[in-house]
Every structure is written in structure tokens, then in C-alpha cells.
Amino acid sequence: MPEGTRAVLDGPEIDRALTRIAHEVLERTKGGHEVTLLGVPSRGVPLAQRLARRIERVEELAVPAGSLDITMYRDDLRLAPARALGRTEIPDGGLDDRVVVLVDDVLFSGRTVRAALDALGDLGRPRAVQLAVLVDRGHRELPIRADYVGKNLPTSLRENVDVRLSETDGQDAVLLGPARPRAGAAETGEEC
């Protein structure tokens, strides 16, 4: 772990947060029969798949899960180096008249969610769109709020939230540490 970095969630805590979110989705959607989960690459995709498995265990209901690539909808394309396109996988049955739950790892400025909403609008017309995130770190730049949150984590702009998942990183953890300058970030070195 880099110097100045500390774990704020470990594997079992992430599991409990996802289980709670799964129960909240089922309660709020009255059983989840019209729910489709769409993960935002990269870590939102395995989180959406984990949520789908938890819902299936609780309700014996197979909830469709897919992915929604937002690369071409981002408002920082001209500021950052070229990005590889991710995959958009819409489950059979499409999105029309479904309750789509967008799933992502960290909610920060809200710009990723805005891009996801734009991408979603090109793919169908859901009855409702909800947002589930593992971590809400604050600092919104757009009027966006998550419907389901694993952990509210007040942060400084000088801090970085690093979500690690076994599917992508070999371990489950949420780490809080000093901010790392990112390609295309503002001259201040803060995250986008």
C-alpha cells in the first residue's frame, strides 16, 4: 500500500454493503421484477454482476445485468489522452419500460453519471433510472445523487479513493490516500 494510504473498506465490508444495497433495490422496486442492472466500466461492471447474484439469492429472481460504456459521452475527451472503448452489453429484453439501476464504484463530481444518462438515452427509454454506488465521496459538480450508497466517505480534494475488486485487481478493498495527478486533470493536480 502506498505511503499515506489507508483501507476504509475491506472485503467483508464491501460484501455487506453490496448485500444491503441488493435488499434496498428489492424493497424500493417492490421485488425487482422489472430491474436491469447496468455497470459502468470498469469496476461498475463486476459490482453490477455481484448485485445481480445477491438479488437472485434473496428473491430467487434472475435480474439482468450488463454494461454501459460511456467513453464517447464524456465531457473530458478533449482534455485526456485517447481512451479505449469499453463494452456496452444490454441484456436480452432491452431497456424500454424497465427500471435501470446504473452501478458504479465511486460517485464524485457526477460527470460520469451524466455521461451514462446520455449514453442510456441513445439505447432505450427506461421507465426509471436509479443509481447505485459503492462509495459516495462528495464534491458534486452536477445535481446528481445516488439512490443506493454502500458508504458515504467525506473526502478532501487532495485525497484519492481507490476501489479494488477481486475481478479486476485481485483483492477487494477501498483505499483512501493522497491524490494522484491524472492525465487531463486540472493544473492543480486534482481528480477529474
N, CA, C and O of each residue as an XYZ file, in Angstrom:
768
protein
N       0.854     -1.171      0.000
C       0.000      0.000      0.000
C       0.903      1.238      0.000
O       1.835      1.315      0.800
N       0.638      2.215     -0.894
C       1.464      3.426     -0.929
C       1.420      4.197      0.395
O       0.441      4.125      1.137
N       2.483      4.923      0.669
C       2.562      5.702      1.900
C       1.410      6.694      1.983
O       1.048      7.325      0.990
N       0.840      6.823      3.176
C      -0.269      7.743      3.407
C      -1.617      7.184      2.991
O      -2.621      7.893      3.053
N      -1.660      5.929      2.571
C      -2.904      5.295      2.132
C      -3.419      4.383      3.238
O      -2.649      3.688      3.901
N      -4.743      4.398      3.426
C      -5.333      3.525      4.430
C      -6.593      2.877      3.862
O      -7.286      3.452      3.023
N      -6.864      1.691      4.332
C      -8.066      0.982      3.903
C      -9.266      1.516      4.670
O      -9.225      1.628      5.895
N     -10.336      1.846      3.953
C     -11.565      2.296      4.601
C     -12.658      1.233      4.509
O     -13.616      1.262      5.282
N     -12.521      0.296      3.570
C     -13.403     -0.864      3.491
C     -12.554     -2.065      3.101
O     -11.685     -1.965      2.235
N     -12.810     -3.199      3.743
C     -12.132     -4.427      3.340
C     -13.150     -5.325      2.635
O     -14.301     -4.933      2.446
N     -12.727     -6.513      2.253
C     -13.594     -7.417      1.509
C     -14.926     -7.715      2.178
O     -15.968     -7.560      1.541
N     -14.932     -8.141      3.452
C     -16.213     -8.424      4.106
C     -17.114     -7.191      4.218
O     -18.336     -7.308      4.120
N     -16.525     -6.018      4.420
C     -17.340     -4.794      4.497
C     -17.949     -4.454      3.141
O     -19.088     -3.993      3.072
N     -17.202     -4.677      2.063
C     -17.745     -4.471      0.718
C     -18.890     -5.452      0.479
O     -19.926     -5.075     -0.069
N     -18.710     -6.695      0.883
C     -19.778     -7.692      0.731
C     -21.041     -7.272      1.479
O     -22.143     -7.368      0.939
N     -20.886     -6.809      2.710
C     -22.056     -6.380      3.490
C     -22.740     -5.183      2.837
O     -23.968     -5.116      2.799
N     -21.950     -4.235      2.322
C     -22.528     -3.061      1.662
C     -23.329     -3.480      0.430
O     -24.423     -2.966      0.198
N     -22.791     -4.406     -0.359
C     -23.500     -4.856     -1.554
C     -24.759     -5.640     -1.200
O     -25.773     -5.531     -1.890
N     -24.701     -6.421     -0.139
C     -25.891     -7.142      0.308
C     -26.975     -6.161      0.737
O     -28.149     -6.343      0.413
N     -26.578     -5.118      1.470
C     -27.550     -4.095      1.892
C     -28.153     -3.402      0.679
O     -29.366     -3.201      0.619
N     -27.310     -3.034     -0.294
C     -27.814     -2.373     -1.498
C     -28.792     -3.293     -2.232
O     -29.833     -2.831     -2.700
N     -28.477     -4.578     -2.341
C     -29.371     -5.524     -3.015
C     -30.742     -5.547     -2.342
O     -31.768     -5.529     -3.023
N     -30.765     -5.586     -1.005
C     -32.032     -5.571     -0.276
C     -32.776     -4.256     -0.502
O     -33.997     -4.254     -0.653
N     -32.053     -3.146     -0.525
C     -32.686     -1.840     -0.755
C     -33.290     -1.757     -2.151
O     -34.384     -1.221     -2.324
N     -32.578     -2.290     -3.158
C     -33.108     -2.301     -4.524
C     -34.404     -3.110     -4.561
O     -35.396     -2.666     -5.138
N     -34.397     -4.284     -3.952
C     -35.591     -5.122     -3.932
C     -36.751     -4.425     -3.230
O     -37.887     -4.473     -3.703
N     -36.470     -3.784     -2.115
C     -37.532     -3.097     -1.374
C     -38.093     -1.931     -2.176
O     -39.309     -1.772     -2.289
N     -37.212     -1.127     -2.723
C     -37.657      0.088     -3.427
C     -38.361     -0.229     -4.746
O     -39.225      0.529     -5.185
N     -37.993     -1.348     -5.380
C     -38.596     -1.709     -6.669
C     -39.672     -2.779     -6.517
O     -40.102     -3.379     -7.502
N     -40.097     -3.011     -5.299
C     -41.180     -3.953     -4.996
C     -40.915     -5.349     -5.559
O     -41.771     -5.938     -6.218
N     -39.719     -5.867     -5.287
C     -39.390     -7.233     -5.671
C     -38.415     -7.363     -6.818
O     -37.932     -8.464     -7.082
N     -38.107     -6.278     -7.513
C     -37.068     -6.291     -8.533
C     -37.426     -6.938     -9.848
O     -36.533     -7.207    -10.652
N     -38.705     -7.201    -10.104
C     -39.097     -7.926    -11.313
C     -38.864     -7.135    -12.598
O     -38.757     -7.733    -13.668
N     -38.786     -5.839    -12.521
C     -38.600     -5.017    -13.727
C     -37.239     -4.322    -13.729
O     -37.046     -3.337    -14.441
N     -36.294     -4.834    -12.931
C     -34.984     -4.197    -12.780
C     -33.978     -4.761    -13.770
O     -33.933     -5.966    -14.015
N     -33.174     -3.869    -14.336
C     -31.997     -4.231    -15.113
C     -30.827     -3.467    -14.521
O     -30.910     -2.253    -14.337
N     -29.740     -4.158    -14.220
C     -28.538     -3.534    -13.669
C     -27.548     -3.293    -14.802
O     -27.263     -4.201    -15.583
N     -27.020     -2.066    -14.894
C     -26.002     -1.741    -15.886
C     -24.788     -1.167    -15.177
O     -24.863     -0.100    -14.568
N     -23.676     -1.873    -15.257
C     -22.437     -1.404    -14.653
C     -21.686     -0.484    -15.592
O     -21.649     -0.705    -16.802
N     -21.084      0.560    -15.019
C     -20.241      1.476    -15.783
C     -18.810      0.947    -15.690
O     -18.261      0.830    -14.594
N     -18.196      0.622    -16.856
C     -16.817      0.100    -16.813
C     -15.877      1.083    -16.141
O     -16.061      2.290    -16.295
N     -14.887      0.625    -15.410
C     -14.577     -0.790    -15.399
C     -15.109     -1.485    -14.144
O     -15.603     -2.608    -14.241
N     -15.024     -0.867    -12.995
C     -15.396     -1.572    -11.765
C     -16.892     -1.618    -11.497
O     -17.335     -2.403    -10.658
N     -17.672     -0.813    -12.173
C     -19.121     -0.894    -12.018
C     -19.696     -2.180    -12.584
O     -20.746     -2.644    -12.139
N     -19.006     -2.760    -13.570
C     -19.498     -3.987    -14.192
C     -19.458     -5.164    -13.208
O     -20.484     -5.819    -13.025
N     -18.315     -5.460    -12.566
C     -18.348     -6.562    -11.596
C     -19.251     -6.262    -10.397
O     -19.827     -7.183     -9.818
N     -19.383     -5.001    -10.019
C     -20.294     -4.667     -8.924
C     -21.735     -4.970     -9.323
O     -22.500     -5.499     -8.518
N     -22.114     -4.639    -10.563
C     -23.469     -4.950    -11.040
C     -23.694     -6.459    -11.058
O     -24.769     -6.930    -10.685
N     -22.694     -7.215    -11.488
C     -22.821     -8.675    -11.510
C     -22.964     -9.243    -10.102
O     -23.743    -10.169     -9.878
N     -22.217     -8.692     -9.159
C     -22.335     -9.147     -7.762
C     -23.729     -8.833     -7.215
O     -24.331     -9.659     -6.529
N     -24.239     -7.638     -7.519
C     -25.585     -7.272     -7.059
C     -26.627     -8.222     -7.652
O     -27.544     -8.654     -6.954
N     -26.485     -8.545     -8.929
C     -27.438     -9.457     -9.565
C     -27.430    -10.809     -8.864
O     -28.494    -11.384     -8.633
N     -26.254    -11.329     -8.520
C     -26.164    -12.620     -7.821
C     -26.801    -12.536     -6.432
O     -27.474    -13.474     -6.004
N     -26.595    -11.433     -5.734
C     -27.184    -11.298     -4.396
C     -28.707    -11.227     -4.474
O     -29.404    -11.840     -3.665
N     -29.218    -10.483     -5.443
C     -30.670    -10.396     -5.603
C     -31.242    -11.771     -5.924
O     -32.305    -12.136     -5.422
N     -30.542    -12.531     -6.759
C     -31.011    -13.872     -7.107
C     -31.049    -14.779     -5.879
O     -31.962    -15.593     -5.742
N     -30.067    -14.647     -4.987
C     -30.053    -15.466     -3.769
C     -31.200    -15.088     -2.831
O     -31.784    -15.951     -2.175
N     -31.516    -13.797     -2.773
C     -32.553    -13.338     -1.841
C     -33.949    -13.640     -2.371
O     -34.794    -14.148     -1.635
N     -34.196    -13.335     -3.631
C     -35.545    -13.438     -4.201
C     -35.723    -14.587     -5.173
O     -36.821    -14.790     -5.691
N     -34.652    -15.355     -5.436
C     -34.711    -16.389     -6.469
C     -35.226    -15.799     -7.772
O     -36.085    -16.374     -8.439
N     -34.682    -14.641     -8.119
C     -35.074    -13.884     -9.299
C     -33.814    -13.537    -10.081
O     -32.887    -12.931     -9.544
N     -33.786    -13.921    -11.337
C     -32.639    -13.595    -12.181
C     -32.807    -12.162    -12.701
O     -33.650    -11.900    -13.558
N     -32.002    -11.248    -12.175
C     -32.039     -9.857    -12.602
C     -31.006     -9.679    -13.708
O     -29.831     -9.991    -13.513
N     -31.431     -9.179    -14.869
C     -30.475     -8.981    -15.956
C     -29.414     -7.959    -15.574
O     -29.714     -6.934    -14.963
N     -28.166     -8.253    -15.942
C     -27.059     -7.328    -15.687
C     -26.241     -7.188    -16.958
O     -26.011     -8.161    -17.676
N     -25.809     -5.979    -17.223
C     -24.994     -5.710    -18.398
C     -24.008     -4.603    -18.113
O     -23.719     -4.294    -16.957
N     -23.492     -4.007    -19.173
C     -22.525     -2.921    -19.023
C     -22.881     -1.781    -19.965
O     -23.502     -1.989    -21.007
N     -22.480     -0.581    -19.587
C     -22.770      0.621    -20.353
C     -21.499      1.432    -20.506
O     -21.064      2.093    -19.563
N     -20.895      1.384    -21.699
C     -19.686      2.162    -21.958
C     -20.071      3.620    -22.183
O     -20.966      3.922    -22.971
N     -19.391      4.509    -21.488
C     -19.718      5.938    -21.585
C     -18.604      6.742    -22.242
O     -18.669      7.971    -22.272
N     -17.592      6.075    -22.764
C     -16.397      6.751    -23.254
C     -16.728      7.908    -24.189
O     -16.223      9.014    -23.995
N     -17.549      7.682    -25.181
C     -17.823      8.714    -26.184
C     -18.790      9.790    -25.688
O     -19.063     10.751    -26.408
N     -19.299      9.644    -24.493
C     -20.234     10.611    -23.925
C     -19.582     11.499    -22.866
O     -20.230     12.390    -22.316
N     -18.312     11.258    -22.583
C     -17.605     12.018    -21.551
C     -17.371     13.457    -22.009
O     -17.174     13.716    -23.196
N     -17.395     14.376    -21.068
C     -17.160     15.774    -21.434
C     -15.687     16.164    -21.344
O     -15.342     17.327    -21.550
N     -14.814     15.199    -21.037
C     -13.382     15.500    -20.936
C     -12.563     14.803    -22.027
O     -11.348     14.660    -21.889
N     -13.210     14.374    -23.099
C     -12.493     13.658    -24.160
C     -11.340     14.474    -24.729
O     -10.268     13.937    -25.007
N     -11.562     15.757    -24.898
C     -10.511     16.590    -25.495
C      -9.395     16.919    -24.512
O      -8.330     17.380    -24.923
N      -9.619     16.691    -23.235
C      -8.627     17.013    -22.209
C      -7.706     15.851    -21.870
O      -6.623     16.046    -21.319
N      -8.140     14.648    -22.202
C      -7.401     13.455    -21.786
C      -6.869     12.714    -23.008
O      -7.375     12.888    -24.116
N      -5.860     11.898    -22.804
C      -5.376     11.081    -23.924
C      -6.472     10.129    -24.400
O      -7.450      9.887    -23.693
N      -6.297      9.601    -25.592
C      -7.277      8.678    -26.157
C      -7.533      7.525    -25.190
O      -6.620      7.029    -24.532
N      -8.783      7.119    -25.123
C      -9.191      6.019    -24.243
C      -9.685      4.854    -25.087
O     -10.254      5.045    -26.161
N      -9.463      3.673    -24.596
C     -10.015      2.502    -25.274
C     -11.514      2.454    -25.010
O     -11.973      2.754    -23.908
N     -12.259      2.076    -26.022
C     -13.696      1.930    -25.844
C     -13.971      0.684    -25.019
O     -13.329     -0.352    -25.195
N     -14.929      0.802    -24.125
C     -15.353     -0.342    -23.331
C     -16.491     -1.050    -24.046
O     -16.817     -0.736    -25.191
N     -17.077     -1.988    -23.367
C     -18.178     -2.744    -23.958
C     -19.498     -2.269    -23.399
O     -19.631     -1.997    -22.206
N     -20.472     -2.173    -24.284
C     -21.847     -1.992    -23.867
C     -22.556     -3.299    -24.155
O     -22.605     -3.756    -25.297
N     -23.100     -3.892    -23.119
C     -23.835     -5.146    -23.251
C     -25.205     -4.961    -22.616
O     -25.345     -4.907    -21.394
N     -26.196     -4.865    -23.467
C     -27.570     -4.708    -22.998
C     -28.197     -6.101    -22.910
O     -28.200     -6.835    -23.897
N     -28.724     -6.470    -21.751
C     -29.336     -7.795    -21.604
C     -30.514     -7.986    -22.557
O     -31.135     -7.021    -23.001
N     -30.806     -9.242    -22.859
C     -31.971     -9.568    -23.688
C     -33.204     -8.900    -23.091
O     -33.357     -8.830    -21.872
N     -34.063     -8.421    -23.951
C     -35.271     -7.740    -23.479
C     -35.117     -6.235    -23.500
O     -36.105     -5.509    -23.385
N     -33.881     -5.749    -23.646
C     -33.650     -4.320    -23.772
C     -33.885     -3.547    -22.490
O     -33.907     -4.110    -21.396
N     -34.059     -2.243    -22.650
C     -34.173     -1.325    -21.517
C     -35.523     -0.616    -21.447
O     -35.870     -0.035    -20.419
N     -36.276     -0.665    -22.531
C     -37.543      0.062    -22.571
C     -38.477     -0.399    -21.461
O     -38.689     -1.593    -21.250
N     -39.029      0.589    -20.759
C     -40.002      0.383    -19.682
C     -39.466     -0.453    -18.521
O     -40.245     -1.038    -17.769
N     -38.143     -0.512    -18.370
C     -37.505     -1.208    -17.247
C     -37.052     -0.178    -16.213
O     -36.942      1.007    -16.525
N     -36.796     -0.616    -15.012
C     -36.129      0.213    -14.004
C     -34.652     -0.113    -14.131
O     -34.211     -1.191    -13.732
N     -33.892      0.813    -14.683
C     -32.467      0.598    -14.894
C     -31.718      1.156    -13.693
O     -31.877      2.324    -13.339
N     -30.912      0.323    -13.079
C     -30.055      0.765    -11.979
C     -28.633      0.827    -12.532
O     -28.019     -0.200    -12.826
N     -28.120      2.055    -12.668
C     -26.726      2.253    -13.056
C     -25.865      1.939    -11.847
O     -26.180      2.361    -10.734
N     -24.780      1.202    -12.054
C     -23.912      0.794    -10.945
C     -22.500      1.271    -11.240
O     -21.958      1.014    -12.315
N     -21.901      1.976    -10.264
C     -20.520      2.431    -10.408
C     -19.814      2.304     -9.071
O     -20.444      2.106     -8.033
N     -18.491      2.420     -9.115
C     -17.731      2.239     -7.878
C     -17.718      3.494     -7.017
O     -17.982      3.413     -5.818
N     -17.415      4.664     -7.603
C     -17.279      5.892     -6.820
C     -18.098      7.008     -7.469
O     -18.012      7.221     -8.678
N     -18.884      7.711     -6.675
C     -19.576      8.915     -7.116
C     -18.795     10.102     -6.604
O     -18.566     10.241     -5.403
N     -18.388     10.957     -7.522
C     -17.546     12.109     -7.186
C     -18.204     13.367     -7.753
O     -19.117     13.905     -7.126
N     -17.780     13.839     -8.889
C     -18.311     15.081     -9.461
C     -19.705     14.920    -10.032
O     -20.469     15.884    -10.076
N     -20.048     13.721    -10.469
C     -21.336     13.472    -11.112
C     -21.230     13.438    -12.626
O     -22.207     13.124    -13.306
N     -20.065     13.755    -13.164
C     -19.907     13.817    -14.624
C     -19.983     12.443    -15.283
O     -20.490     12.327    -16.398
N     -19.496     11.415    -14.623
C     -19.606     10.064    -15.173
C     -21.072      9.656    -15.264
O     -21.490      9.057    -16.255
N     -21.844      9.972    -14.251
C     -23.266      9.630    -14.254
C     -23.988     10.406    -15.349
O     -24.852      9.851    -16.028
N     -23.651     11.667    -15.530
C     -24.255     12.454    -16.610
C     -23.975     11.801    -17.954
O     -24.870     11.691    -18.792
N     -22.729     11.364    -18.166
C     -22.375     10.686    -19.409
C     -23.164      9.377    -19.551
O     -23.612      9.043    -20.648
N     -23.332      8.647    -18.465
C     -24.093      7.397    -18.503
C     -25.554      7.656    -18.867
O     -26.147      6.889    -19.626
N     -26.130      8.717    -18.340
C     -27.513      9.056    -18.685
C     -27.636      9.393    -20.165
O     -28.603      8.996    -20.816
N     -26.663     10.123    -20.699
C     -26.669     10.436    -22.132
C     -26.564      9.163    -22.965
O     -27.301      8.997    -23.937
N     -25.656      8.265    -22.591
C     -25.494      7.001    -23.319
C     -26.767      6.167    -23.242
O     -27.194      5.576    -24.234
N     -27.360      6.126    -22.074
C     -28.580      5.353    -21.868
C     -29.705      5.864    -22.763
O     -30.481      5.075    -23.301
N     -29.791      7.182    -22.920
C     -30.828      7.774    -23.769
C     -30.736      7.348    -25.219
O     -31.740      7.354    -25.932
N     -29.549      6.980    -25.665
C     -29.375      6.504    -27.047
C     -29.720      5.028    -27.203
O     -29.797      4.532    -28.327
N     -29.926      4.325    -26.111
C     -30.140      2.878    -26.170
C     -31.569      2.442    -25.883
O     -31.947      1.313    -26.196
N     -32.351      3.310    -25.300
C     -33.719      2.929    -24.982
C     -34.374      3.969    -24.095
O     -33.806      5.022    -23.809
N     -35.593      3.641    -23.665
C     -36.338      4.554    -22.807
C     -36.812      3.804    -21.564
O     -37.923      3.274    -21.519
N     -35.923      3.775    -20.541
C     -36.325      3.107    -19.291
C     -37.490      3.842    -18.635
O     -37.681      5.042    -18.831
N     -38.257      3.099    -17.858
C     -39.341      3.718    -17.084
C     -38.766      4.611    -16.003
O     -39.306      5.679    -15.713
N     -37.648      4.164    -15.397
C     -36.969      4.941    -14.359
C     -35.492      4.567    -14.377
O     -35.117      3.465    -14.778
N     -34.668      5.502    -13.936
C     -33.235      5.253    -13.813
C     -32.839      5.564    -12.381
O     -33.161      6.628    -11.852
N     -32.138      4.626    -11.761
C     -31.632      4.810    -10.406
C     -30.127      4.619    -10.426
O     -29.571      4.101    -11.395
N     -29.465      5.041     -9.348
C     -28.011      4.976     -9.270
C     -27.585      4.276     -7.989
O     -28.031      4.624     -6.896
N     -26.707      3.277     -8.144
C     -26.112      2.574     -7.007
C     -24.598      2.737     -7.093
O     -23.997      2.478     -8.136
N     -23.984      3.169     -5.990
C     -22.529      3.322     -5.948
C     -21.994      2.670     -4.681
O     -22.661      2.637     -3.647
N     -20.787      2.157     -4.786
C     -20.150      1.585     -3.603
C     -19.729      2.690     -2.651
O     -19.907      2.568     -1.439
N     -19.162      3.787     -3.200
C     -18.672      4.889     -2.371
C     -19.172      6.215     -2.934
O     -19.069      6.467     -4.134
N     -19.717      7.062     -2.054
C     -20.047      8.444     -2.414
C     -19.078      9.321     -1.645
O     -19.129      9.398     -0.417
N     -18.192      9.983     -2.382
C     -17.158     10.790     -1.735
C     -17.471     12.282     -1.694
O     -16.674     13.063     -1.174
N     -18.612     12.688     -2.232
C     -18.983     14.099     -2.200
C     -18.341     14.890     -3.330
O     -17.837     14.311     -4.292
N     -18.361     16.203     -3.213
C     -17.747     17.140     -4.171
C     -18.489     17.177     -5.507
O     -17.854     17.245     -6.559
N     -19.804     17.133     -5.482
C     -20.584     17.131     -6.707
C     -20.427     18.427     -7.477
O     -20.400     19.510     -6.892
N     -20.324     18.310     -8.793
C     -20.311     19.456     -9.709
C     -21.619     19.550    -10.474
O     -21.908     20.570    -11.101
N     -22.403     18.494    -10.423
C     -23.700     18.437    -11.098
C     -24.747     17.980    -10.081
O     -24.406     17.329     -9.093
N     -26.011     18.317    -10.313
C     -27.055     17.951     -9.346
C     -27.466     16.488     -9.474
O     -28.550     16.170     -9.963
N     -26.581     15.611     -9.025
C     -26.789     14.168     -9.127
C     -26.607     13.560     -7.743
O     -25.700     13.933     -7.000
N     -27.485     12.615     -7.409
C     -27.425     11.948     -6.115
C     -27.689     10.473     -6.316
O     -28.498     10.085     -7.159
N     -27.005      9.655     -5.540
C     -27.190      8.202     -5.634
C     -28.422      7.775     -4.848
O     -28.729      8.329     -3.792
N     -29.121      6.778     -5.385
C     -30.269      6.194     -4.695
C     -29.814      5.153     -3.676
O     -30.458      4.960     -2.645
N     -28.697      4.483     -3.973
C     -28.165      3.433     -3.112
C     -26.672      3.666     -2.934
O     -25.942      3.795     -3.917
N     -26.215      3.719     -1.690
C     -24.808      4.013     -1.395
C     -24.283      2.980     -0.408
O     -24.884      2.738      0.639
N     -23.148      2.372     -0.760
C     -22.507      1.438      0.153
C     -21.873      2.148      1.332
O     -22.028      1.720      2.476
N     -21.153      3.241      1.059
C     -20.505      4.009      2.120
C     -20.373      5.462      1.690
O     -19.853      5.753      0.613
N     -20.842      6.367      2.531
C     -20.575      7.790      2.349
C     -19.209      8.062      2.960
O     -18.975      7.764      4.131
N     -18.315      8.624      2.171
C     -16.942      8.820      2.602
C     -16.543     10.273      2.330
O     -16.046     10.586      1.248
N     -16.757     11.159      3.307
C     -16.342     12.545      3.091
C     -14.836     12.601      2.845
O     -14.050     12.031      3.602
N     -14.450     13.290      1.786
C     -13.039     13.358      1.411
C     -12.639     14.798      1.141
O     -13.471     15.690      0.975
N     -11.342     14.981      1.107
C     -10.743     16.230      0.659
C     -10.460     16.079     -0.828
O     -10.307     14.963     -1.326
N     -10.392     17.183     -1.526
C      -9.997     17.130     -2.931
C      -8.549     16.690     -3.077
O      -8.113     16.329     -4.171
N      -7.813     16.717     -1.993
C      -6.417     16.280     -2.004
C      -6.273     14.784     -1.729
O      -5.165     14.277     -1.556
N      -7.413     14.086     -1.692
C      -7.392     12.651     -1.440
C      -7.926     11.898     -2.659
O      -8.678     12.439     -3.469
N      -7.520     10.655     -2.761
C      -7.956      9.780     -3.831
C      -8.644      8.567     -3.228
O      -8.178      8.006     -2.237
N      -9.759      8.166     -3.833
C     -10.444      6.943     -3.438
C     -10.136      5.899     -4.497
O     -10.425      6.092     -5.678
N      -9.550      4.797     -4.068
C      -9.140      3.727     -4.967
C      -9.924      2.469     -4.605
O      -9.705      1.874     -3.550
N     -10.847      2.067     -5.498
C     -11.620      0.856     -5.277
C     -10.908     -0.290     -5.983
O     -10.575     -0.202     -7.165
N     -10.683     -1.351     -5.247
C     -10.066     -2.546     -5.805
C     -11.044     -3.706     -5.642
O     -11.618     -3.917     -4.574
N     -11.213     -4.445     -6.727
C     -12.117     -5.591     -6.714
C     -11.363     -6.824     -7.178
O     -10.474     -6.745     -8.025
N     -11.728     -7.953     -6.616
C     -11.016     -9.188     -6.956
C     -11.069     -9.481     -8.450
O     -10.103    -10.009     -9.001
N     -12.160     -9.156     -9.112
C     -12.296     -9.432    -10.543
C     -11.310     -8.633    -11.398
O     -10.879     -9.108    -12.449
N     -10.954     -7.435    -10.959
C     -10.078     -6.570    -11.762
C      -8.701     -6.369    -11.143
O      -7.735     -6.096    -11.855
N      -8.604     -6.504     -9.811
C      -7.372     -6.154     -9.111
C      -6.819     -7.272     -8.223
O      -5.741     -7.122     -7.648
N      -7.531     -8.371     -8.106
C      -7.055     -9.479     -7.299
C      -7.383     -9.377     -5.822
O      -7.053    -10.289     -5.064
N      -8.016     -8.308     -5.387
C      -8.406     -8.162     -3.984
C      -9.577     -7.195     -3.884
O      -9.801     -6.389     -4.788
N     -10.326     -7.275     -2.785
C     -11.418     -6.352     -2.510
C     -10.976     -5.378     -1.428
O     -10.619     -5.783     -0.322
N     -11.002     -4.092     -1.755
C     -10.662     -3.058     -0.768
C     -11.045     -1.696     -1.327
O     -11.091     -1.494     -2.540
N     -11.315     -0.775     -0.425
C     -11.447      0.629     -0.782
C     -10.370      1.358      0.009
O     -10.338      1.314      1.239
N      -9.489      2.028     -0.729
C      -8.348      2.713     -0.126
C      -8.509      4.216     -0.267
O      -9.004      4.710     -1.280
N      -8.086      4.932      0.760
C      -8.085      6.393      0.747
C      -6.649      6.846      0.918
O      -5.972      6.455      1.868
N      -6.189      7.673     -0.007
C      -4.802      8.127      0.055
C      -4.633      9.468     -0.618
O      -5.608     10.084     -1.049
N      -3.389      9.923     -0.709
C      -3.130     11.210     -1.349
C      -3.505     11.162     -2.831
O      -3.351     10.134     -3.490
N      -3.994     12.279     -3.335
C      -4.409     12.368     -4.735
C      -3.224     12.125     -5.650
O      -2.100     12.550     -5.384
N      -3.518     11.422     -6.744
C      -2.528     11.207     -7.796
C      -2.941     12.058     -8.977
O      -4.102     12.009     -9.386
N      -2.032     12.836     -9.540
C      -2.400     13.581    -10.742
C      -2.779     12.602    -11.851
O      -2.123     11.578    -12.041
N      -3.840     12.929    -12.576
C      -4.300     12.073    -13.650
C      -4.142     12.792    -14.967
O      -4.189     14.021    -15.020
N      -3.959     12.044    -16.014
C      -3.867     12.640    -17.347
C      -5.138     13.433    -17.605
O      -6.246     12.927    -17.425
N      -4.972     14.671    -18.024
C      -6.115     15.517    -18.315
C      -6.689     16.220    -17.112
O      -7.657     16.969    -17.240
N      -6.112     15.995    -15.933
C      -6.630     16.661    -14.743
C      -6.231     18.127    -14.787
O      -5.318     18.529    -15.507
N      -6.929     18.888    -14.011
C      -6.649     20.317    -13.954
C      -5.221     20.553    -13.495
O      -4.605     19.664    -12.906
N      -4.699     21.713    -13.750
C      -3.316     22.013    -13.398
C      -3.061     21.905    -11.910
O      -1.910     21.818    -11.484
N      -4.108     21.908    -11.122
C      -3.956     21.795     -9.666
C      -3.591     20.385     -9.255
O      -3.189     20.158     -8.114
N      -3.726     19.416    -10.182
C      -3.423     18.033     -9.850
C      -4.579     17.306     -9.206
O      -4.405     16.185     -8.728
N      -5.764     17.913     -9.176
C      -6.921     17.271     -8.574
C      -7.549     16.313     -9.562
O      -7.352     16.425    -10.772
N      -8.315     15.361     -9.026
C      -9.010     14.403     -9.884
C     -10.051     15.099    -10.716
O     -10.508     16.193    -10.385
N     -10.425     14.446    -11.813
C     -11.499     14.965    -12.682
C     -12.839     14.566    -12.136
O     -13.869     14.904    -12.720
